Amino acid sequence: MKTRLLKTACTLFVSAVLIIGLGGGLTGCNGDKIVELRFMGYNSESSRATYLKYLDEQLPNIKITFEFVRQEDFNSVLDTQLKSGKGPDIIEVGGNTKALAAAGHLYDLTRQNFVKDYAHSGLSAYIIHDKIYATPLQSWFEGIFYNKKIFADNEISVPKSLDEFIEIHTTLGGAGIKPQAMGAQSYEPMMKQSIGIVNNEFYSKTANRGFDADFNEGKAFLAEQWLDAVTAWSRVIDEGCLTPDMLNVSYEQALAEFAEGNAAMWESGPWAVNDILEINPDIELGMFPIPGLTEGPGWLVGGPGSALAINAKSKHIKQALQVLDKTATPDAQKALVKDNSGSSFLVGVSVDLGDIYADCQAAFQAGNVYAPWVVAWNFGDDIVQAYGDSLKQVLAGTKTVEQALKDADNKRLK
């Protein structure tokens, strides 16, 4: 009874604060002022729902307002806000980390105790000149989702080579079924699918392990080193697997097309699963890695995923640090992967990814997951956006693969 009365009294007190504005803001039951933090992310709120609920429960004196910005618009929106002094308190970062840190926008986390709880492989992408500027969320990976029922009904097996992947398009097309949905309005899907082939044919070779460092220093070029692999991938354009009309299709439209059973395959990652199942709870969903030229386990595009950084000019550094500290716990990590599958970089935490990704297990076990622009490149986001935008012109027939790669090289040189 005392507990109930106390909760009631606290509720009435907070209501009074809201009504008459005592103290200039919200106040928690322990008398502390409730601080509002703005969290800007490019993964949707639905892919963070369990995690955000967990933070709300664990940090009652912090109110987090989540602001979703589409990835293709994220850097420009963030840059505008940071330059105006109205940037978010917590920032979801990825390939833009080095650029943001160099511009002085990110708070140095090096001396924070919670960074010691993460494996170096997860932190490495966010270390610049021996300083840590972000802590990793779950790892990310992207492959080819497929409709298991459509495959089974047409006696199709998961492809182990690029030839088999292309053959699936021919078989399904001949049966009157759209083989692959593609939201090519965005620069991302073709960029990632082509880099999946680069992973298979280039990064898999020991001799090429030093390429990314040389690329950063201007000693190596995509148009020279990647040309054969990307040219091989471009067969999906030459043979009509991808068509120019896809340039008018958005991510959301491609997702719906696949989820509704109107296409057999769609490239994306675990963050899309909830949205797919919301549209079609009965879909039999699987994912396979992007196959290479020869039979093998294939490769996924991915690695250390996005991370959390703090705006160096935030007025609430202390509270933002509390959020990152709470994120570095097993319960928070499990909440993260509940809505956005991936592995955790927190030492001692393991995650069961489930049946959807059974066809990816050989790739996972081989360590065949890589995204050079996130893991290794300086100003990676700008480079791959230039590359992806140029691949759209390759699909339209107005540029060659070599020109697209040169556009990416030129972006690095600027």
Disulfide bonds with the S-S distance in Angstrom:
Cys10-Cys29 1.74
